[in-house]
Amino acid sequence: MIPRKRIDIGCADLASGLLGCVAPGNTTAMRHAIESTWDTRASFACLSVRSGLDALLAVLALPVGSEILISAVNIADIPRIIEAHGLVAVAVDIDMQTLTVSPATLERACTARTRAVLLAHLFGSRMPMQGVVDFCNKNKYLLIEGCAQAYTGDAWRGERAADVSLFSFGPVKPATALGGAVLSFRDAALRDRVRAHVARWPMQSRAAYFLRLSKYLVLAPFGNYFVFGALASLCRLLGSTHEKLVSGAARGFAGSDFFVRIRQQPSAPLLQLLRRRLAQGEQSSALRRIERSRLLQRLLGAQCVGRQGREHKHWIFPIVHSDRDALIRHLAKRGFDAAVSASSLGVIGSPPGAMPTSDATQTFSQLLYLPAHEGMSESDIRQLAASVAAFN
Ligand SMILES: Cc1ncc(COP(=O)(O)O)c(C=O)c1O
């Protein structure tokens, strides 16, 4: 069975990370090496995007009840962090064909309490930001840009006019270091304040990072179609599904004590592996994934979410179908692991009275993710498209 997603890290990277956990390493030097080469804007390397956002909001200390406009499609931890700072996350609708948020939508959603806008580039697309930048400048809102899904290892560093751009290197991301994030700031003084805030947090333990690397080393064989298929069959035999195992394995901060877990500094071995991954640049695997996804998009046409998205790098491949559960079962019988949840993304609820997020909500009620990655051959993609078409 072809798994829905591949963890984008090789055994050599994992071995290098594991070695880093037992070798001496200097956090300050590693951090400097990343930050001095990442961007022409001021950069800051931290444990995760969620950690960086938490620190940023602590430093900004916006008045309680201030509103932040966020993309309606997001990970649930983003509003959770915003609310933990006494702020209100107001979800704004997304055009699910182009994966953009229009300035007109932002205009309708803002109130006298709005202070910032946090928009994510979704599913691997990179939305044009000029209209959003103009809207934020006009209203003097801070613009935070979520780039977690759109990095591929190339030279793209997000929108230069954004106040803060957030890049993640968590487990399911391209060029992953199984953790880590880099934030780019327009204002170096704000970066320095975030850095000073994070410096008070405890350091991630080397043992914890070692365990994380070991877990993914153990999981590596499941990228193999045969082994993955055997796991799925075994789960079925036991009266369960592989769904829980797969989504649990990809979660970065599972378990209790969420804020204790995100409020840590990255360890030296994590920074060392992150530096190694960044230095590798755009890998042929990323280009292959994009090429395979473009082919699948051409073959499937109208069913693809975000098919008019500009500069699409296809991190994951969502489509819509009115009977998605039956389609998932149909594809499983033909050896394709499609799923309703390939990531922890969903539609974010808004406070009462906020604008409805109808396009995002409607699309997500029918959305499923197809496997479309570098491990698949062109013939796999054609068979997948034919299997979807046969079901339609
Ligand atoms: C839009 C968005 N923001 C934030 C995150 C979280 O990144 P991290 O795991 O580095 O906290 C993700 C992860 O998928 C994401 O997609």
PDBQT file of the ligand as one rigid body, heavy atoms in Angstrom, charges set to zero:
ROOT
HETATM    1  C1  LIG A 401       0.107  26.630   9.278  1.00  0.00    +0.000 C 
HETATM    2  C2  LIG A 401       0.940  25.980  10.350  1.00  0.00    +0.000 A 
HETATM    3  N1  LIG A 401       1.346  26.725  11.391  1.00  0.00    +0.000 NA
HETATM    4  C3  LIG A 401       2.088  26.172  12.363  1.00  0.00    +0.000 A 
HETATM    5  C4  LIG A 401       2.446  24.845  12.340  1.00  0.00    +0.000 A 
HETATM    6  C5  LIG A 401       3.237  24.261  13.481  1.00  0.00    +0.000 C 
HETATM    7  O1  LIG A 401       4.598  24.223  13.257  1.00  0.00    +0.000 OA
HETATM    8  P1  LIG A 401       5.506  23.654  14.423  1.00  0.00    +0.000 P 
HETATM    9  O2  LIG A 401       5.342  22.160  14.429  1.00  0.00    +0.000 OA
HETATM   10  O3  LIG A 401       6.898  24.073  14.053  1.00  0.00    +0.000 OA
HETATM   11  O4  LIG A 401       5.038  24.267  15.691  1.00  0.00    +0.000 OA
HETATM   12  C6  LIG A 401       2.069  24.063  11.279  1.00  0.00    +0.000 A 
HETATM   13  C7  LIG A 401       2.436  22.646  11.220  1.00  0.00    +0.000 C 
HETATM   14  O5  LIG A 401       1.924  21.881  10.422  1.00  0.00    +0.000 OA
HETATM   15  C8  LIG A 401       1.284  24.637  10.257  1.00  0.00    +0.000 A 
HETATM   16  O6  LIG A 401       0.880  23.913   9.205  1.00  0.00    +0.000 OA
ENDROOT
TORSDOF 0
